[in-house]
Every structure is written in structure tokens, then in C-alpha cells.
Amino acid sequence: MYAQLVETGLKNVRSADEMSEEERAFQARIDDGVKIEPKDWMPDAYRKTLIRQVSQHAHSEIVGQLPEANWVTRAPTLERKAVLLAKIQDEAGHGLYLYSAAETLGVTRDQLLADLHSGKAKYSSIFNYPTLSWADMGAIGWLVDGSAIINQIPLCRCSYGPYARAMVRVCKEESFHARQGYDIMMSLCKGTPEQKQMAQDALNRWWWPSLMMFGPSDAASVNSAQSAQWRIKLFSNDELRQRMVDQTVPQAEYLGLTVPDPDLKWNEETGRYDFGAIDWEEFHNVLRGNGPCNRERLQTRKKAYDDGAWFRDALVAHADKKQTAQAAA
């Protein structure tokens, strides 16, 4: 989800005979369930893959605040406003945890942010869609954060220690976000016909982008096998996507909403839902920077970074002054 099209640098999983002695020892530790820590030896490809994945995850958390920030001043009640503000604050914290985890791999935060602002680094495609109504706050919490939990719980068991430990707190907070979103949808569905239609419209617009969040189909995800061997990735894109569908469809039925997929049906043989084809051209188009809000999101993020330059400079000056005083003492 937060590693859409991440390159491992290795298209095929290497056998033990193709590995060096250090690589075999490294893989043996992973196979035994031992966490890899920052000072441990690791293959360059493993390090680079983690930097790409963790930084893309961090960027997604930070950019993910923007669609919701649009509705803070227009929340229908003071309580809804306070809850939404708390959620946005959580997302900022998630980004900071993850940038810190990425820094343990030897990359600077300044470089990570420069890559984001230049367009070199990606973030989740879902955050390039507009939020057109209050119901979108419900759909994002229910569908987007619900999908995030499905993806992130396995990451608590990934092979890299700092990433796995950061995800424990992130997942606890994401569970609150999903409940907040579903509560909004439930309130709308229990309200007037116009309010229920607003919820249905939000579901119609967010359903397919939410399924795209998990990344390309397994057949098109050439890097997944290596990430799985390293236990950076514990489940395939398609398996996680199926879990999302199976979990969410009954929730939609409880709300009295219709999932916008005419091909959706229960499969008695598999005990799972069959669902329609995803428009992968839309997915790739958004990743290429041509989504509804790509330019707006990136411009807003860059402006916020530039506007905060004076504060970062002041923090550095204060730290330098304090260090000089301590050295003199």
C-alpha cells in the first residue's frame, strides 16, 4: 500500500547458491524471525528497498493530512471538529515516526523531503483524490484507514526492527481513525435521505481508489517476491485487497449502502467475495502525477515546508547556541 511500485533492484529471488556468505547469514536470521537492527550488516538492496518503502509510507502520512484539513473548518459539530483535528494530528505523528525509522538506514530527512518535493519520491495514490463533501471524511476513515490497518498490522512483524516497532503505535491509532470514519457514515445513513445519498456518493467515489491502494496485481508486481523473502512484505497485494473486500462489503450492507461494483458477488466455494476488474490505467495515471489533485497536493506541501523554514532555522540556531554554551562551561 505505502510501497506502490517500490523497486527492490532484484527482479528475481536469489537462491542460496547465488548469495555471498554474509547474505546467507543475513537471510538465515530473517528466516529465524530475528529482527534486523540499524547497526547490523544488511545487503544494499535490502537497505534501499526499506528506504523507499518507509519514506513512501512517511510521505503518505504527511500528504494524507491535506484532504482532511479541507474539512476542519466545515465539520458539522464542535465534537466532529475536535475528533478530525485529533486524527490529523495523529497522521503528522505517524509521518515523524516513520521519517525517524528511515533515518536509521543512513538517509537524512532533508534528502527524503527533497525527493518528495521534487516529485522523485511517491506517496500513496489515494491522497490525490478530492474531498467533495463531509461524507468523504467518513469514507476516508472507513475505507482508506480501514485498508491501511489491513496492510499495516502485518508490518508490525516485518524483519526491520525500527519499522516494525513504529507500526505498533501507528496501528493502534489507525484503528481509532477507522472507527471515526464508520461512525460518520453510520450517522449519515441514519439521517435524512439526502444525508444517506451523500454517504452513498462518497462510497461510489472512494471504493475503487481504495482497492487500488494495495498496489498492482500480483502478476504485475515484479518486486514482491524479493520483499517477501526479506519479510519486508508478509502478504501479497491481491491477498490484502481480498481481505479488504471481504471485511468491508458486510459493513456496507449493514449501513444500507450499495458497493459500486455490478460484478460483486459472494462465492460459496471460496467463502470470499468475487469482485470486478480494477482500472489499472487510472492507477498508473495517478502515480504518474496526473490525478485530480496531484499538483495541488504537492504545491501545498512545498508551500508548508517553505513557510516553516524560519522556524527550522531558529531551532538549529538555538541548538547551536546551547551546544556552544555547554562546551564553554
N, C-alpha and C positions, 0 to 999 in steps of 0.2 A: 504493500500500500504506500508506504513512505519511501519506497525504493523502486519506483516505477522506472523500468529500463535502466537500472543500475548495472554498469559493466563490471565484471569481475576480472577481466583481462584474460580469462581462461574459458574457452567455448566448450571444452570437453573435460570431464573429470579425469584427473590423472590417476593412474594405478600406482600401487606401492613401488613397483619396479622403476617407475619414472621419477620418483621423488628422491631427493637427497636424504641423507641420514637425519639431518635436522628436521626436514619436512615430515618424515615418517614419525619421528618422536613427537612432533607437534600434533599430527593427526591422531596419534595414539592417546594423547592427553584429552583431546576433544572427544574421541570415542569413549573414553572412560568417564566423561562427564565433568572433567576438571575445567574450571574457568580459566580463561586466558586473561592475564593481567597486563597493565601497560608496560612493565619492565621485562616481561617475558619475550623471548625470541618469537617472531612470527614471520611468515612469508610476506614479501612486499605486496603481493596480490591480495592477501587477506587484509592487510592494513589499509590499502587503497579502497577496497570494497567497503570496509567499515566506515572509512571517512566519508565516502559518497553516500552511504545509506544513512548514517547517523546525522550527517549535515543536512541531507534532504528532509529527514524527519524533523529536525530542528527548524529549518526554513518553513516547513508546512505548518508547524505550530504557531510561528510568528505571523506568517501571512494569513493564517486561518482566523486571526482576530478581526481582520478587516471586514469580511462580510457581515459579521455580527455587530461590530461597532456602529454600523449604519443604523441600527435599531435601538440603541441605548436611549436616545432622547425621545423615542416614539413608543416605548414599551407601554402597554395599556394600564398598568398599575405601578405604584411605587415598589411593591414587592417584586414584581416581574423585572423591574429595572435593576434592583439590588441583586437579584439572582443572576441576571445576564452579566452585570459588571463582575460578579464573583467568578463566573465562568470564563470571561475574557482574561481576567487576572490569572486564572489557572493556566490558560494557554500560554501566556507570557512566561510563566514559571516553567512550563514544560520545555519551552524553547531554550531557556537558560540552562536547565539540567542537561539537555542534550548537546548544546554547544560545549558545555564543560566536559561531557563524556568524549566528544570528538577531539577536544584539545589534548586528552591523554594519549592520543595516537600521533602526536607530534605536529599537528597543524594549528595555526593561530586563528583566533576568532576573526581577526581583521581580514584574513585571507578568505575565510568562509563567507563573510558578509560581502566582500568584494566580488566573489564569484556569483553570489545571489543577485547583487545589484547590476552586474554586467550581463546577466542572463545566461551565464555559463552553467550555473547550478540550477537545478529544478526543484520544484515543490509539488505537492500533490495536485493533480489536475482538478480536483473537486472545488478548490478555492478560487477558480476562475469563472464561477457562475454567479449571477447577480441574486441579491435577496430582494424580492419584489413586494413581499407582504410580511406581516408579523408571523404568519403561519410558517414562513421559511425558517424562523428561529426554532420552531418545533421540529420541522423536517430535518434540519441540520443536526439537532441534538439526537433525535431518534435514529435517523438513517446514517448520517456521517459519523457521529461519535459512536453509535452502535457498531458500525463497521470497524471503526478504529479499535474498539475493545476486542473484537474477534481477531484482529491482526496483532494486537499488542500483547495480549495475555501470553501467547507462546514466546514472545520476545523476552519475557521475564526469565526464560530458561535458555536463552541463546548463549553461545560459547564465550562471548566477550563480557567480562565481569562488570565494568563500569556501565555499559549499556543495559545489561540485564538488571542491575540494581536500580538504575534510574527509572526503568519501566515499572517497577513495583508501585511506586507512588503515583506515577502517571496513570496507571490503570485504575487505581482506587478513585482518582479524581474524575477520570473519564466515565466511570460508572454513574457518578452524580450527573454528569452532563447528559448522558443518555436518558436518565430518569426525568431530568428537567425538560428535555425535548418532548418526550412522550406525554408528560403532564400537560404541556401546551396543546398538543394535538388532541388529547382527551377532552380538555376544556372546550376547544373549538367544536369538536364533534358532538358535544352535549349541548351546544348553544343553538343559535338560530340556524335556519337553513343556509343563510348567507355565510355564516361562520364555518359551517361544515363544508361548504363548497370551497371556501378559502383553503381549508386543510387538504381537500382533495386536489386542488390545483397545485399546492406545494408538493404533494406526493407525486403528482404527474411529472413535475419538472425535475425533482431530485432523485427519483428512483433509478433511472439508468446511469446518471453520473456516479451515483453511489456504488453501483455494481462495477463501474469502470475503475473505481479507486484501487481495487486489488491488483491492478496491472494486467498485462496481456494474458491471453490464454496460455496454458502450459506449453502448447505446441510452438508458440511464438516466443516463449521466454527462455532464451538460449543460455542465460546465466544462472538459472535457478538451481541446476544440478550441483554446480560447484558451491553455491551458497548453502545448499542443503548439506553437503558433505562437511562443510566447516561449521554447521549448526548455527549459522547466522540466520538462516531461514529454516523453520521447522515444518512448515506445511506449504503446499503448492498454492499458486494464485487461484486456480479453479476450485480447489478444496475449500479454501477460506471463503470464496464467493458463494459456494453452495451453502455453507453454514449460514451466511448472512441471509440468503433467501429463505432457508428453512426456518430460521428464527423469526424473521420479520413478517412473513405472509400471515401467520396466525394473529400477530399483533394488529395488522391492518384489518383483518376480518373482525376482530373484537371492536375496533373503532368504527366499523361500518364503512370503511373506505375500500376502494377498488384499486388493486395494483394495476398500473397501466401496461399490462402485457397480455395480449389476447392468447398467447401460447402457453401461459402459465397453467399448470395442472398438477395434481397430486399423482405420483407414480406409486401404485401399490406394490410393485415388485421391488423397487429400490428403497421404498419408505422415505422418499425425498421428493421435492418439487422439481418438475421439469420446467424450464423457462426459455424464453425466446432468445434470438441471436442479438448480441450486442453490436452496436455501430462503432466498430473499432476505428473507422476513418475519423469520426468525431473525436475520439480519444486522442489519436495521434495529432490531429489538427490543433487541439487544445495544448498538448505538450510542445508543439512547435511554436507556440506563442500566439495562436490565432483564435483563442477562445473569446467568449463575450467580454471578459474583464481582465485579460492578461496584462494589457498595457496599463490599465488603471491601477491594478493591484501593485505592480512593480513601481510605478511612479509614486504612489502613495507611500510605499515602504522606503524608497530612496529619499523622499522628502522628509519623512520622520527621522531617518538616520542623519541627514544633513542638518536638520533643525536641532538635533541633540548634540552636535559637535562641540558646542561651547561647554556643555555640562561634562562631557567626557574629558575635555582638556582641563577643566577645573579639577576633576577628580585626580588626574595624573599629576597636576601641579601640587595639589595638596599632599599626595603620596610622596612626591619627591621632596617636598619641604619637610615632611615628617621624618623621612629617611635621613636627610641631611642633619636634622636636629639630633636624631638618635646617634648618628655617627660622631657628631661633635661632643656629645655627652660621654 
